[in-house]
């Protein structure tokens, strides 16, 4: 069940990476100078790092850690 949920979350992140809704518009500017697409990708990168952390914690094979 956990691996199915992580796989679904990974697929959702793949779909969210294709941000076609921000391709043609640089406005609105965030903090006065950052285009909204850049801010989206910064937040996406932080969320992707959290997803990778969850994948390592939840889906890493335990037999690889045995000596």
N, CA, C and O atoms as a Tripos MOL2 file, in Angstrom:
@<TRIPOS>MOLECULE
protein
  268   267    67     0     0
PROTEIN
NO_CHARGES

@<TRIPOS>ATOM
      1 N           0.8250   -1.1980    0.0000 N.3       1 UNK1
      2 CA          0.0000    0.0000    0.0000 C.3       1 UNK1
      3 C           0.8680    1.2610    0.0000 C.2       1 UNK1
      4 O           0.5770    2.2190   -0.7160 O.2       1 UNK1
      5 N           1.9420    1.2570    0.8110 N.am      2 UNK2
      6 CA          2.8060    2.4250    0.8850 C.3       2 UNK2
      7 C           3.5060    2.6720   -0.4480 C.2       2 UNK2
      8 O           3.6180    3.8150   -0.8900 O.2       2 UNK2
      9 N           3.9770    1.5970   -1.0900 N.am      3 UNK3
     10 CA          4.6810    1.7790   -2.3600 C.3       3 UNK3
     11 C           3.7380    2.2510   -3.4620 C.2       3 UNK3
     12 O           4.1480    3.0050   -4.3450 O.2       3 UNK3
     13 N           2.4830    1.8180   -3.4190 N.am      4 UNK4
     14 CA          1.4940    2.2860   -4.3950 C.3       4 UNK4
     15 C           1.2390    3.7820   -4.2200 C.2       4 UNK4
     16 O           1.1250    4.5220   -5.1960 O.2       4 UNK4
     17 N           1.1520    4.2100   -2.9750 N.am      5 UNK5
     18 CA          0.9310    5.6260   -2.7020 C.3       5 UNK5
     19 C           2.1330    6.4680   -3.1420 C.2       5 UNK5
     20 O           1.9640    7.5530   -3.6980 O.2       5 UNK5
     21 N           3.3370    5.9690   -2.8930 N.am      6 UNK6
     22 CA          4.5370    6.6940   -3.3200 C.3       6 UNK6
     23 C           4.6470    6.7400   -4.8400 C.2       6 UNK6
     24 O           5.0760    7.7490   -5.4000 O.2       6 UNK6
     25 N           4.2670    5.6620   -5.5070 N.am      7 UNK7
     26 CA          4.2950    5.6420   -6.9720 C.3       7 UNK7
     27 C           3.2770    6.6330   -7.5370 C.2       7 UNK7
     28 O           3.5670    7.3350   -8.5050 O.2       7 UNK7
     29 N           2.0980    6.6930   -6.9420 N.am      8 UNK8
     30 CA          1.0730    7.6430   -7.3980 C.3       8 UNK8
     31 C           1.5320    9.0810   -7.1670 C.2       8 UNK8
     32 O           1.3000    9.9560   -8.0010 O.2       8 UNK8
     33 N           2.1800    9.3160   -6.0340 N.am      9 UNK9
     34 CA          2.6800   10.6530   -5.7460 C.3       9 UNK9
     35 C           3.7950   11.0420   -6.7130 C.2       9 UNK9
     36 O           3.8750   12.1950   -7.1390 O.2       9 UNK9
     37 N           4.6500   10.0910   -7.0570 N.am     10 UNK10
     38 CA          5.7070   10.3450   -8.0340 C.3      10 UNK10
     39 C           5.1210   10.6740   -9.4010 C.2      10 UNK10
     40 O           5.6020   11.5800  -10.0810 O.2      10 UNK10
     41 N           4.0860    9.9450   -9.8060 N.am     11 UNK11
     42 CA          3.4260   10.2320  -11.0840 C.3      11 UNK11
     43 C           2.7560   11.6050  -11.0530 C.2      11 UNK11
     44 O           2.7910   12.3300  -12.0480 O.2      11 UNK11
     45 N           2.1550   11.9660   -9.9360 N.am     12 UNK12
     46 CA          1.5340   13.2900   -9.8120 C.3      12 UNK12
     47 C           2.5900   14.3920   -9.9280 C.2      12 UNK12
     48 O           2.3430   15.4320  -10.5380 O.2      12 UNK12
     49 N           3.7660   14.1610   -9.3410 N.am     13 UNK13
     50 CA          4.8480   15.1320   -9.4670 C.3      13 UNK13
     51 C           5.3190   15.2450  -10.9060 C.2      13 UNK13
     52 O           5.6700   16.3330  -11.3610 O.2      13 UNK13
     53 N           5.3290   14.1340  -11.6240 N.am     14 UNK14
     54 CA          5.6890   14.1760  -13.0450 C.3      14 UNK14
     55 C           4.7000   15.0510  -13.8130 C.2      14 UNK14
     56 O           5.1030   15.8660  -14.6430 O.2      14 UNK14
     57 N           3.4230   14.8820  -13.5390 N.am     15 UNK15
     58 CA          2.4090   15.6890  -14.2280 C.3      15 UNK15
     59 C           2.5100   17.1640  -13.8430 C.2      15 UNK15
     60 O           2.3360   18.0390  -14.6900 O.2      15 UNK15
     61 N           2.7890   17.4390  -12.5800 N.am     16 UNK16
     62 CA          2.9030   18.8290  -12.1410 C.3      16 UNK16
     63 C           4.1410   19.5170  -12.7170 C.2      16 UNK16
     64 O           4.1730   20.7440  -12.8060 O.2      16 UNK16
     65 N           5.1370   18.7630  -13.1020 N.am     17 UNK17
     66 CA          6.3390   19.3690  -13.6760 C.3      17 UNK17
     67 C           6.0520   19.9660  -15.0490 C.2      17 UNK17
     68 O           6.7390   20.8970  -15.4700 O.2      17 UNK17
     69 N           5.0660   19.4550  -15.7390 N.am     18 UNK18
     70 CA          4.6960   19.9730  -17.0620 C.3      18 UNK18
     71 C           3.7700   21.1710  -16.8780 C.2      18 UNK18
     72 O           2.5760   21.0800  -17.1640 O.2      18 UNK18
     73 N           4.3020   22.2730  -16.4120 N.am     19 UNK19
     74 CA          3.4820   23.4420  -16.0630 C.3      19 UNK19
     75 C           3.1550   24.2860  -17.2910 C.2      19 UNK19
     76 O           3.6550   25.4010  -17.4410 O.2      19 UNK19
     77 N           2.3300   23.7570  -18.1470 N.am     20 UNK20
     78 CA          1.9640   24.4580  -19.3770 C.3      20 UNK20
     79 C           1.1610   25.7200  -19.1180 C.2      20 UNK20
     80 O           1.0770   26.5690  -20.0050 O.2      20 UNK20
     81 N           0.5720   25.8820  -17.9540 N.am     21 UNK21
     82 CA         -0.2450   27.0540  -17.6570 C.3      21 UNK21
     83 C           0.6060   28.2880  -17.3660 C.2      21 UNK21
     84 O           0.0640   29.3920  -17.3140 O.2      21 UNK21
     85 N           1.9100   28.1440  -17.1760 N.am     22 UNK22
     86 CA          2.7780   29.3000  -16.9010 C.3      22 UNK22
     87 C           3.7620   29.5870  -18.0270 C.2      22 UNK22
     88 O           4.6740   30.3920  -17.8410 O.2      22 UNK22
     89 N           3.6110   28.9620  -19.1740 N.am     23 UNK23
     90 CA          4.5800   29.1000  -20.2510 C.3      23 UNK23
     91 C           4.5670   30.4800  -20.9040 C.2      23 UNK23
     92 O           5.6310   31.0020  -21.2390 O.2      23 UNK23
     93 N           3.4380   31.0620  -21.0870 N.am     24 UNK24
     94 CA          3.3380   32.2820  -21.9030 C.3      24 UNK24
     95 C           3.2590   33.5670  -21.0890 C.2      24 UNK24
     96 O           3.3120   34.6580  -21.6570 O.2      24 UNK24
     97 N           3.1360   33.4590  -19.7930 N.am     25 UNK25
     98 CA          2.9360   34.6230  -18.9550 C.3      25 UNK25
     99 C           4.0800   34.7650  -17.9590 C.2      25 UNK25
    100 O           4.3860   33.8290  -17.2210 O.2      25 UNK25
    101 N           4.7030   35.9220  -17.9380 N.am     26 UNK26
    102 CA          5.7240   36.2110  -16.9320 C.3      26 UNK26
    103 C           5.1250   36.9360  -15.7400 C.2      26 UNK26
    104 O           5.7620   37.0630  -14.6940 O.2      26 UNK26
    105 N           3.9370   37.3960  -15.8960 N.am     27 UNK27
    106 CA          3.2600   38.1300  -14.8310 C.3      27 UNK27
    107 C           2.2460   37.2330  -14.1650 C.2      27 UNK27
    108 O           1.7100   36.3590  -14.8470 O.2      27 UNK27
    109 N           1.9460   37.3690  -12.9320 N.am     28 UNK28
    110 CA          2.3400   38.4150  -12.0010 C.3      28 UNK28
    111 C           3.7550   38.1740  -11.4890 C.2      28 UNK28
    112 O           4.2470   37.0460  -11.4610 O.2      28 UNK28
    113 N           4.3870   39.2570  -11.0890 N.am     29 UNK29
    114 CA          5.7230   39.1560  -10.5050 C.3      29 UNK29
    115 C           5.5870   38.9350   -9.0020 C.2      29 UNK29
    116 O           4.7750   39.5790   -8.3380 O.2      29 UNK29
    117 N           6.3850   38.0270   -8.4830 N.am     30 UNK30
    118 CA          6.3750   37.7320   -7.0600 C.3      30 UNK30
    119 C           7.5400   38.4850   -6.4290 C.2      30 UNK30
    120 O           8.6420   38.4930   -6.9780 O.2      30 UNK30
    121 N           7.3070   39.1110   -5.2920 N.am     31 UNK31
    122 CA          8.3030   39.9440   -4.6140 C.3      31 UNK31
    123 C           8.7950   41.0760   -5.5070 C.2      31 UNK31
    124 O           9.8920   41.5950   -5.3020 O.2      31 UNK31
    125 N           8.0050   41.4570   -6.4780 N.am     32 UNK32
    126 CA          8.3230   42.5970   -7.3160 C.3      32 UNK32
    127 C           9.2280   42.3350   -8.5060 C.2      32 UNK32
    128 O           9.2950   43.1640   -9.4140 O.2      32 UNK32
    129 N           9.9380   41.1910   -8.5290 N.am     33 UNK33
    130 CA         10.8600   40.9900   -9.6330 C.3      33 UNK33
    131 C          10.9470   39.5480  -10.1410 C.2      33 UNK33
    132 O          11.4990   39.3240  -11.2180 O.2      33 UNK33
    133 N          10.4310   38.5770   -9.4140 N.am     34 UNK34
    134 CA         10.5370   37.1810   -9.8420 C.3      34 UNK34
    135 C           9.3070   36.7560  -10.6440 C.2      34 UNK34
    136 O           8.1830   36.9260  -10.1720 O.2      34 UNK34
    137 N           9.4930   36.2160  -11.8290 N.am     35 UNK35
    138 CA          8.3530   35.7120  -12.5980 C.3      35 UNK35
    139 C           7.6990   34.5380  -11.8690 C.2      35 UNK35
    140 O           8.3680   33.7710  -11.1760 O.2      35 UNK35
    141 N           6.4150   34.4140  -12.0340 N.am     36 UNK36
    142 CA          5.6650   33.3950  -11.3140 C.3      36 UNK36
    143 C           6.1180   31.9860  -11.6970 C.2      36 UNK36
    144 O           6.0550   31.0790  -10.8680 O.2      36 UNK36
    145 N           6.5690   31.7880  -12.9200 N.am     37 UNK37
    146 CA          7.0540   30.4710  -13.3310 C.3      37 UNK37
    147 C           8.3190   30.0610  -12.5930 C.2      37 UNK37
    148 O           8.5050   28.8870  -12.2720 O.2      37 UNK37
    149 N           9.1860   31.0280  -12.3260 N.am     38 UNK38
    150 CA         10.4040   30.7460  -11.5770 C.3      38 UNK38
    151 C          10.0850   30.3860  -10.1270 C.2      38 UNK38
    152 O          10.6750   29.4630   -9.5670 O.2      38 UNK38
    153 N           9.1660   31.1070   -9.5340 N.am     39 UNK39
    154 CA          8.7460   30.8060   -8.1630 C.3      39 UNK39
    155 C           8.0960   29.4260   -8.1030 C.2      39 UNK39
    156 O           8.3100   28.6800   -7.1470 O.2      39 UNK39
    157 N           7.3060   29.0860   -9.1160 N.am     40 UNK40
    158 CA          6.6880   27.7560   -9.1670 C.3      40 UNK40
    159 C           7.7660   26.6730   -9.1830 C.2      40 UNK40
    160 O           7.6520   25.6770   -8.4690 O.2      40 UNK40
    161 N           8.7910   26.8570   -9.9750 N.am     41 UNK41
    162 CA          9.8370   25.8300  -10.0650 C.3      41 UNK41
    163 C          10.6970   25.7630   -8.8050 C.2      41 UNK41
    164 O          11.2060   24.6940   -8.4680 O.2      41 UNK41
    165 N          10.8670   26.8700   -8.1140 N.am     42 UNK42
    166 CA         11.5660   26.8310   -6.8250 C.3      42 UNK42
    167 C          10.7580   26.0090   -5.8320 C.2      42 UNK42
    168 O          11.3080   25.1400   -5.1540 O.2      42 UNK42
    169 N           9.4630   26.2740   -5.7380 N.am     43 UNK43
    170 CA          8.6000   25.5100   -4.8300 C.3      43 UNK43
    171 C           8.4960   24.0530   -5.2510 C.2      43 UNK43
    172 O           8.4490   23.1600   -4.4050 O.2      43 UNK43
    173 N           8.4590   23.8120   -6.5550 N.am     44 UNK44
    174 CA          8.4150   22.4380   -7.0610 C.3      44 UNK44
    175 C           9.6930   21.6880   -6.6860 C.2      44 UNK44
    176 O           9.6340   20.5130   -6.3230 O.2      44 UNK44
    177 N          10.8360   22.3470   -6.7700 N.am     45 UNK45
    178 CA         12.1040   21.7070   -6.4250 C.3      45 UNK45
    179 C          12.1660   21.3450   -4.9430 C.2      45 UNK45
    180 O          12.6660   20.2790   -4.5850 O.2      45 UNK45
    181 N          11.6660   22.2180   -4.0900 N.am     46 UNK46
    182 CA         11.6290   21.9190   -2.6560 C.3      46 UNK46
    183 C          10.6930   20.7410   -2.3950 C.2      46 UNK46
    184 O          11.0230   19.8510   -1.6100 O.2      46 UNK46
    185 N           9.5450   20.7270   -3.0380 N.am     47 UNK47
    186 CA          8.6090   19.6140   -2.8640 C.3      47 UNK47
    187 C           9.1750   18.3180   -3.4400 C.2      47 UNK47
    188 O           8.9480   17.2470   -2.8770 O.2      47 UNK47
    189 N           9.9050   18.3940   -4.5470 N.am     48 UNK48
    190 CA         10.5150   17.2000   -5.1310 C.3      48 UNK48
    191 C          11.5930   16.6430   -4.2030 C.2      48 UNK48
    192 O          11.7470   15.4260   -4.0990 O.2      48 UNK48
    193 N          12.3360   17.5120   -3.5340 N.am     49 UNK49
    194 CA         13.3300   17.0470   -2.5660 C.3      49 UNK49
    195 C          12.6460   16.3380   -1.3990 C.2      49 UNK49
    196 O          13.1490   15.3280   -0.9070 O.2      49 UNK49
    197 N          11.5120   16.8570   -0.9590 N.am     50 UNK50
    198 CA         10.7480   16.1890    0.1060 C.3      50 UNK50
    199 C          10.2180   14.8410   -0.3730 C.2      50 UNK50
    200 O          10.1980   13.8760    0.3910 O.2      50 UNK50
    201 N           9.7890   14.7660   -1.6250 N.am     51 UNK51
    202 CA          9.3280   13.4950   -2.1840 C.3      51 UNK51
    203 C          10.4670   12.4860   -2.2460 C.2      51 UNK51
    204 O          10.2790   11.3200   -1.8980 O.2      51 UNK51
    205 N          11.6410   12.9180   -2.6830 N.am     52 UNK52
    206 CA         12.7900   12.0090   -2.7300 C.3      52 UNK52
    207 C          13.1690   11.5320   -1.3350 C.2      52 UNK52
    208 O          13.5490   10.3730   -1.1680 O.2      52 UNK52
    209 N          13.0770   12.3920   -0.3370 N.am     53 UNK53
    210 CA         13.3230   11.9870    1.0410 C.3      53 UNK53
    211 C          12.3240   10.9200    1.4670 C.2      53 UNK53
    212 O          12.6970    9.9300    2.0950 O.2      53 UNK53
    213 N          11.0380   11.1240    1.1220 N.am     54 UNK54
    214 CA         10.0040   10.1410    1.4590 C.3      54 UNK54
    215 C          10.2350    8.8260    0.7240 C.2      54 UNK54
    216 O           9.9910    7.7550    1.2810 O.2      54 UNK54
    217 N          10.6990    8.8940   -0.5120 N.am     55 UNK55
    218 CA         10.9840    7.6700   -1.2660 C.3      55 UNK55
    219 C          12.1400    6.8870   -0.6520 C.2      55 UNK55
    220 O          12.0930    5.6610   -0.5630 O.2      55 UNK55
    221 N          13.1670    7.5980   -0.2350 N.am     56 UNK56
    222 CA         14.3030    6.9110    0.3820 C.3      56 UNK56
    223 C          13.8840    6.3070    1.7160 C.2      56 UNK56
    224 O          14.2510    5.1720    2.0200 O.2      56 UNK56
    225 N          13.1290    7.0400    2.5090 N.am     57 UNK57
    226 CA         12.7010    6.5310    3.8070 C.3      57 UNK57
    227 C          11.6890    5.4040    3.6800 C.2      57 UNK57
    228 O          11.6990    4.4740    4.4870 O.2      57 UNK57
    229 N          10.8220    5.4680    2.6880 N.am     58 UNK58
    230 CA          9.7360    4.5070    2.6020 C.3      58 UNK58
    231 C           9.9300    3.3610    1.6390 C.2      58 UNK58
    232 O           9.3020    2.3160    1.8050 O.2      58 UNK58
    233 N          10.7810    3.5180    0.6330 N.am     59 UNK59
    234 CA         10.8820    2.4920   -0.3990 C.3      59 UNK59
    235 C          12.2890    1.9240   -0.5640 C.2      59 UNK59
    236 O          12.5230    1.0970   -1.4460 O.2      59 UNK59
    237 N          13.2180    2.3540    0.2680 N.am     60 UNK60
    238 CA         14.5910    1.8530    0.1490 C.3      60 UNK60
    239 C          14.6330    0.4020    0.6130 C.2      60 UNK60
    240 O          14.1330    0.0970    1.6960 O.2      60 UNK60
    241 N          15.2110   -0.4940   -0.1690 N.am     61 UNK61
    242 CA         15.2810   -1.8950    0.2410 C.3      61 UNK61
    243 C          16.1800   -2.0870    1.4640 C.2      61 UNK61
    244 O          17.3390   -1.6740    1.4540 O.2      61 UNK61
    245 N          15.6550   -2.7000    2.4960 N.am     62 UNK62
    246 CA         16.4120   -2.8570    3.7360 C.3      62 UNK62
    247 C          17.5600   -3.8530    3.6000 C.2      62 UNK62
    248 O          18.5370   -3.7720    4.3450 O.2      62 UNK62
    249 N          17.4550   -4.7900    2.6570 N.am     63 UNK63
    250 CA         18.5320   -5.7630    2.5070 C.3      63 UNK63
    251 C          19.8340   -5.1430    2.0020 C.2      63 UNK63
    252 O          20.8950   -5.7570    2.1190 O.2      63 UNK63
    253 N          19.7660   -3.9520    1.4500 N.am     64 UNK64
    254 CA         20.9810   -3.2760    1.0010 C.3      64 UNK64
    255 C          21.7870   -2.7120    2.1640 C.2      64 UNK64
    256 O          22.9790   -2.4390    2.0210 O.2      64 UNK64
    257 N          21.1510   -2.5370    3.2980 N.am     65 UNK65
    258 CA         21.8160   -1.9710    4.4570 C.3      65 UNK65
    259 C          22.4360   -3.0400    5.3500 C.2      65 UNK65
    260 O          23.1830   -2.7010    6.2680 O.2      65 UNK65
    261 N          22.1570   -4.2920    5.1180 N.am     66 UNK66
    262 CA         22.7140   -5.3620    5.9460 C.3      66 UNK66
    263 C          24.1640   -5.6070    5.5630 C.2      66 UNK66
    264 O          24.5340   -5.5530    4.3900 O.2      66 UNK66
    265 N          24.9790   -5.8800    6.5810 N.am     67 UNK67
    266 CA         26.4010   -6.1440    6.3260 C.3      67 UNK67
    267 C          26.6550   -7.6220    6.1810 C.2      67 UNK67
    268 O          27.7950   -8.0340    5.9630 O.2      67 UNK67
@<TRIPOS>BOND
     1     1     2 1
     2     2     3 1
     3     3     4 2
     4     3     5 am
     5     5     6 1
     6     6     7 1
     7     7     8 2
     8     7     9 am
     9     9    10 1
    10    10    11 1
    11    11    12 2
    12    11    13 am
    13    13    14 1
    14    14    15 1
    15    15    16 2
    16    15    17 am
    17    17    18 1
    18    18    19 1
    19    19    20 2
    20    19    21 am
    21    21    22 1
    22    22    23 1
    23    23    24 2
    24    23    25 am
    25    25    26 1
    26    26    27 1
    27    27    28 2
    28    27    29 am
    29    29    30 1
    30    30    31 1
    31    31    32 2
    32    31    33 am
    33    33    34 1
    34    34    35 1
    35    35    36 2
    36    35    37 am
    37    37    38 1
    38    38    39 1
    39    39    40 2
    40    39    41 am
    41    41    42 1
    42    42    43 1
    43    43    44 2
    44    43    45 am
    45    45    46 1
    46    46    47 1
    47    47    48 2
    48    47    49 am
    49    49    50 1
    50    50    51 1
    51    51    52 2
    52    51    53 am
    53    53    54 1
    54    54    55 1
    55    55    56 2
    56    55    57 am
    57    57    58 1
    58    58    59 1
    59    59    60 2
    60    59    61 am
    61    61    62 1
    62    62    63 1
    63    63    64 2
    64    63    65 am
    65    65    66 1
    66    66    67 1
    67    67    68 2
    68    67    69 am
    69    69    70 1
    70    70    71 1
    71    71    72 2
    72    71    73 am
    73    73    74 1
    74    74    75 1
    75    75    76 2
    76    75    77 am
    77    77    78 1
    78    78    79 1
    79    79    80 2
    80    79    81 am
    81    81    82 1
    82    82    83 1
    83    83    84 2
    84    83    85 am
    85    85    86 1
    86    86    87 1
    87    87    88 2
    88    87    89 am
    89    89    90 1
    90    90    91 1
    91    91    92 2
    92    91    93 am
    93    93    94 1
    94    94    95 1
    95    95    96 2
    96    95    97 am
    97    97    98 1
    98    98    99 1
    99    99   100 2
   100    99   101 am
   101   101   102 1
   102   102   103 1
   103   103   104 2
   104   103   105 am
   105   105   106 1
   106   106   107 1
   107   107   108 2
   108   107   109 am
   109   109   110 1
   110   110   111 1
   111   111   112 2
   112   111   113 am
   113   113   114 1
   114   114   115 1
   115   115   116 2
   116   115   117 am
   117   117   118 1
   118   118   119 1
   119   119   120 2
   120   119   121 am
   121   121   122 1
   122   122   123 1
   123   123   124 2
   124   123   125 am
   125   125   126 1
   126   126   127 1
   127   127   128 2
   128   127   129 am
   129   129   130 1
   130   130   131 1
   131   131   132 2
   132   131   133 am
   133   133   134 1
   134   134   135 1
   135   135   136 2
   136   135   137 am
   137   137   138 1
   138   138   139 1
   139   139   140 2
   140   139   141 am
   141   141   142 1
   142   142   143 1
   143   143   144 2
   144   143   145 am
   145   145   146 1
   146   146   147 1
   147   147   148 2
   148   147   149 am
   149   149   150 1
   150   150   151 1
   151   151   152 2
   152   151   153 am
   153   153   154 1
   154   154   155 1
   155   155   156 2
   156   155   157 am
   157   157   158 1
   158   158   159 1
   159   159   160 2
   160   159   161 am
   161   161   162 1
   162   162   163 1
   163   163   164 2
   164   163   165 am
   165   165   166 1
   166   166   167 1
   167   167   168 2
   168   167   169 am
   169   169   170 1
   170   170   171 1
   171   171   172 2
   172   171   173 am
   173   173   174 1
   174   174   175 1
   175   175   176 2
   176   175   177 am
   177   177   178 1
   178   178   179 1
   179   179   180 2
   180   179   181 am
   181   181   182 1
   182   182   183 1
   183   183   184 2
   184   183   185 am
   185   185   186 1
   186   186   187 1
   187   187   188 2
   188   187   189 am
   189   189   190 1
   190   190   191 1
   191   191   192 2
   192   191   193 am
   193   193   194 1
   194   194   195 1
   195   195   196 2
   196   195   197 am
   197   197   198 1
   198   198   199 1
   199   199   200 2
   200   199   201 am
   201   201   202 1
   202   202   203 1
   203   203   204 2
   204   203   205 am
   205   205   206 1
   206   206   207 1
   207   207   208 2
   208   207   209 am
   209   209   210 1
   210   210   211 1
   211   211   212 2
   212   211   213 am
   213   213   214 1
   214   214   215 1
   215   215   216 2
   216   215   217 am
   217   217   218 1
   218   218   219 1
   219   219   220 2
   220   219   221 am
   221   221   222 1
   222   222   223 1
   223   223   224 2
   224   223   225 am
   225   225   226 1
   226   226   227 1
   227   227   228 2
   228   227   229 am
   229   229   230 1
   230   230   231 1
   231   231   232 2
   232   231   233 am
   233   233   234 1
   234   234   235 1
   235   235   236 2
   236   235   237 am
   237   237   238 1
   238   238   239 1
   239   239   240 2
   240   239   241 am
   241   241   242 1
   242   242   243 1
   243   243   244 2
   244   243   245 am
   245   245   246 1
   246   246   247 1
   247   247   248 2
   248   247   249 am
   249   249   250 1
   250   250   251 1
   251   251   252 2
   252   251   253 am
   253   253   254 1
   254   254   255 1
   255   255   256 2
   256   255   257 am
   257   257   258 1
   258   258   259 1
   259   259   260 2
   260   259   261 am
   261   261   262 1
   262   262   263 1
   263   263   264 2
   264   263   265 am
   265   265   266 1
   266   266   267 1
   267   267   268 2
@<TRIPOS>SUBSTRUCTURE
     1 UNK1         2 RESIDUE 1 A UNK
     2 UNK2         6 RESIDUE 1 A UNK
     3 UNK3        10 RESIDUE 1 A UNK
     4 UNK4        14 RESIDUE 1 A UNK
     5 UNK5        18 RESIDUE 1 A UNK
     6 UNK6        22 RESIDUE 1 A UNK
     7 UNK7        26 RESIDUE 1 A UNK
     8 UNK8        30 RESIDUE 1 A UNK
     9 UNK9        34 RESIDUE 1 A UNK
    10 UNK10       38 RESIDUE 1 A UNK
    11 UNK11       42 RESIDUE 1 A UNK
    12 UNK12       46 RESIDUE 1 A UNK
    13 UNK13       50 RESIDUE 1 A UNK
    14 UNK14       54 RESIDUE 1 A UNK
    15 UNK15       58 RESIDUE 1 A UNK
    16 UNK16       62 RESIDUE 1 A UNK
    17 UNK17       66 RESIDUE 1 A UNK
    18 UNK18       70 RESIDUE 1 A UNK
    19 UNK19       74 RESIDUE 1 A UNK
    20 UNK20       78 RESIDUE 1 A UNK
    21 UNK21       82 RESIDUE 1 A UNK
    22 UNK22       86 RESIDUE 1 A UNK
    23 UNK23       90 RESIDUE 1 A UNK
    24 UNK24       94 RESIDUE 1 A UNK
    25 UNK25       98 RESIDUE 1 A UNK
    26 UNK26      102 RESIDUE 1 A UNK
    27 UNK27      106 RESIDUE 1 A UNK
    28 UNK28      110 RESIDUE 1 A UNK
    29 UNK29      114 RESIDUE 1 A UNK
    30 UNK30      118 RESIDUE 1 A UNK
    31 UNK31      122 RESIDUE 1 A UNK
    32 UNK32      126 RESIDUE 1 A UNK
    33 UNK33      130 RESIDUE 1 A UNK
    34 UNK34      134 RESIDUE 1 A UNK
    35 UNK35      138 RESIDUE 1 A UNK
    36 UNK36      142 RESIDUE 1 A UNK
    37 UNK37      146 RESIDUE 1 A UNK
    38 UNK38      150 RESIDUE 1 A UNK
    39 UNK39      154 RESIDUE 1 A UNK
    40 UNK40      158 RESIDUE 1 A UNK
    41 UNK41      162 RESIDUE 1 A UNK
    42 UNK42      166 RESIDUE 1 A UNK
    43 UNK43      170 RESIDUE 1 A UNK
    44 UNK44      174 RESIDUE 1 A UNK
    45 UNK45      178 RESIDUE 1 A UNK
    46 UNK46      182 RESIDUE 1 A UNK
    47 UNK47      186 RESIDUE 1 A UNK
    48 UNK48      190 RESIDUE 1 A UNK
    49 UNK49      194 RESIDUE 1 A UNK
    50 UNK50      198 RESIDUE 1 A UNK
    51 UNK51      202 RESIDUE 1 A UNK
    52 UNK52      206 RESIDUE 1 A UNK
    53 UNK53      210 RESIDUE 1 A UNK
    54 UNK54      214 RESIDUE 1 A UNK
    55 UNK55      218 RESIDUE 1 A UNK
    56 UNK56      222 RESIDUE 1 A UNK
    57 UNK57      226 RESIDUE 1 A UNK
    58 UNK58      230 RESIDUE 1 A UNK
    59 UNK59      234 RESIDUE 1 A UNK
    60 UNK60      238 RESIDUE 1 A UNK
    61 UNK61      242 RESIDUE 1 A UNK
    62 UNK62      246 RESIDUE 1 A UNK
    63 UNK63      250 RESIDUE 1 A UNK
    64 UNK64      254 RESIDUE 1 A UNK
    65 UNK65      258 RESIDUE 1 A UNK
    66 UNK66      262 RESIDUE 1 A UNK
    67 UNK67      266 RESIDUE 1 A UNK
